[in-house]
């Protein structure tokens, strides 16, 4: 579980609730099922209209990365690649089959298969780059689902507010209800702006960061396999891959 994600959500909720109380309001005043349905229903409807089903389904699947992000241990992967290069140098290319059985990383397995099949450096690099870019694009397209939700929800919130104001105008015969009616109408705007800036857009940004971290790790794998294909010494490969490791401050 990503503690920063949980902390961020809790802080956002607490900040809004405390501000409402300090302003002299009640928390119940922020609750409106019609406003919630208009904002969420309208925003998701707009996104469904513009998004292929496969992309939307992928977006719902990677959404949970925000809470339980995939773990990419770049140092461990680098050590694996270097170890494979050492084994290849000592025992030959077929020694990689054992490494393939031990690893769970699909991208590593594909690189091993390309090496064992005798592909040259350019073919190996191009095949792995296509794999990297294809999956990166699919996941980035999924991120745009949340980015689109963040773009639509404020506008849908205004739509909900206007609908609420229409109801207020229909009840002008009772002046005592006008103030409270207007207040309720503006809850839809709060929902629209709040969900966009406190949920949808941050989720999109965090997912993009995770995807780019994965791509960076895979670029390192590509460089490692390309160097192995060229017959580079393990020490040379280690120095080359070291540039992908984040230096401690």
N, C-alpha and C positions, 0 to 999 in steps of 0.2 A: 504494500500500500504506500502510495506517495504521500508523505506527511505534509508537504508543502501545499498540495492540492486541497487536502482536507482542511488545513489551517486557513488557506485563502477563502474557502467557502464559508467557514465558520466566522471569520473576521468580517466578511461582507454582510452576513446576516445580522451579526451582533451590532455592527456599525449602524445599519439602517434602523434596527429596532431601538437602539439607544437614542439615536437622533430623533426618532418619532416621539419617544417618551420625553426627551428634553424640550421638545417643541410644545409639549402639553397635550399631545394626542394619545390615542389608544392604539394598541397593536391590532385590535380587531378592525380598525378603520382601514388597514392595509389589505384586508382580506376581501376579495371579490371573485367569486366563481365565474360570473359572466365575463369579467375583464380577462381572467386567466384563459378562458375558453377562446375568446376572440383573439388574443395575442398568440397563444400557442397553436390553436387550430388554424388561424390564418397564416401564420409564418410557415408552419409545416406544410400546409396546402400549397403555398407558393413554391416552396422548395421541391415538393413532389412533382409539381407541374414542370419544373425545369430540369429535373435530374433523372437520368436513367436508373432503373430499379437496381441494377447491379452496383452502381456507385453509391446509391443510398444505403443499400444493405451493407456494403463495405464500411461506410461511415458509421453506421450503428455498431459495427463490430469493433472498429478501432477506437471508438469513443471511450471504451473502458481502459485504454492505454493511459488516459489521463490519471486514473486512480491506481492502476497496476501497470506501470510502463514496462515494456520489454527490456531486459537487462542486456546491455552490450558491453562486455568486458573487453575493451580494446587491447589491453596489455596481455590478457590471457590468449586472445586470438592471435596476437603477434607472436607470442611464444609458441603456439601451435604451428604457425606457418614456418617459423625458424626451425622447429624440431623436425618438421616434414622435410625441409631442405637438407638438414643434416642426414636424415635417414636415406633420402634419395641419393645423396652424394656417396654414402657408404655402401648401401645395399641395392641401389638401382630404383628405377621409377615404379616397379611393381610393389615396392614396400609401402606405397601410399594406400594400397587397398586396406591395410590394417588401420591406418589413420582414418580412412573413410568410415570403417565400422564403428570407430570410437566416437566420432563427432556427430552432433545432432544438428549442426548448422547446415541448412539446405544449400546455401550459397557456397560454402566450403566444399561440400560434396560435389557440386557441379564443377567447381574448379579442379578438383582431383580427377574427376572423370575426363575432363578435357586434357589434362596432363597425361594421364595414363593412355588415352587414345592417340597420343602422339601429335597433337595439334602444334603448329608453330606459334611463335609469340604473338604475331598479329591476329591470327584466328582466335587464339585463346582470349586475348584482351578484348577483341571486338565482341565475342560471344558473351563474356561476362559483363561488359558495359551495357549491351542490349538488355540483359537480364536485370541489371541494376536500374537502368533508366525506365524500363517498362513498369517495374513494381513501384518505383518512386512516383511515376506519373499517376498510377492507379490510386495510390494512397494520397497524393496531393489533391487529386480530383475529389476524393472523399472529404478532405479537409475543407474544401470550398463549400461543402454542404453546411458546415457550421458557420463559415464566414457569411454565407448567404442568409442564414437564419439571423445572424447579427445585423445584417443590412435591412432585412424585411421587418423585423419585430418592432423597431421604433415607429415605423410608418403605420404598421397594423395597430400599434398602440394608440396612435393619433386617430385612426379610424374608429377604434373603440370609444375614445373620448368623445368624438363627434356624435356617435350613436347615443352615448349617455346624455349629452347635452340636448339632443333632440327630445329625449324623454322628459328632460327637465322643462323644456319649452312647452311641452304638452300639458304640464302640470302647473302652469303659471297661476291658476286659480287659487292655489294654496301657497302664499308667499313664504310661509314658515318652512316649507320643504325645499325651497330653491337652493339655499346655501349647502345643505347636506347633499342635495342631488348633484350639484356641481362638483363637490368634493369627491363623491363616488365616481363620477364620470372621469375624473383625472387619474384615477387609479390605473386605468388601462395604459395611459402614457407612462406611468411609473413602471409598470410591468414591462412594457416594450423597451424602454431605455435601459432599465435595470438588467433584464435578462440578456440584452445584447452586449452590454459592457461588462457585466459581472459573470456571464456564463458562456455564451456562444462564441464571442470573439476570443476570449482567453483560451477556450478549449481548442479553437482552430490554431492559435499561435503555438500552443504547447505541442499539439500533434505534429505540426510542421517541424518543430525543433527536434522531436524524437525521430521523425523520418529522416531529417538531414544528418542526425548523429549515426543512424544506421547506414546511410549512404556513404558517409565518411569512413566508417569501419570497412565497408565493402570495397571502397577504393583502395584501402590499404591491402586487403586480400588480393585484389587484382594485381597490384604492384608486386606483391610477394610471389604470386604464381608466375607472373611474367618474368621475374628475375630467376626463378627456378627453371623456367623453360629455356632461359638463355645460359643456364649453367653457372650462375653467379655463386660465389663463395658464401656460405651462411653468414659470415661476419659482414660482408658487403650488404646482404639482404637485411640484416639487423639494423645497420646504419641507415639504410634507405627507409625502412619502415618506422624508424624512431621519430621521423618528422611528423608522423600522424598521431603521436602520443602527446596529450596535453601536458605541458610542463607545469609543475607545481610552483605556485607563487612564493 
